[in-house]
Amino acid sequence: MATDYDAPRKTDEEISEDSIEELKSRRNDQKSGTVDEDEVEAAESFELPGADLSHEELTVRVLPRQADEFTCASCFLVKHRSQVAHTDGDQVFCVDCY
């Protein structure tokens, strides 16, 4: 939004009058105090951090490390051999950690 710095500025009294008028118009607004039902339903479906997930079951198939993969000695993630940045003896580091 562009600001016209040459325009006359409002006094404190004019600013307070504007805000009072805004409040009066909001008070007359019938819909300003109502809560949207969809928002309430959406909020109930969110899982909060630390929620009890003991009844949940993961169904993920875990594969062993493949011949063209390595485990980074720093982050312990299994990565493809193209991600090798440095080898220090038997320790291998990925490009993200080195």
Secondary structure, DSSP 8 states (H G I E B T S, - for coil): ----TTS----HHHHHHHHHHHHHHHHH-TTTT---HHHHHHHHT---TT---TT-----------TTEEE-TTT--EEEGGGEEEEETTEEEETTT-
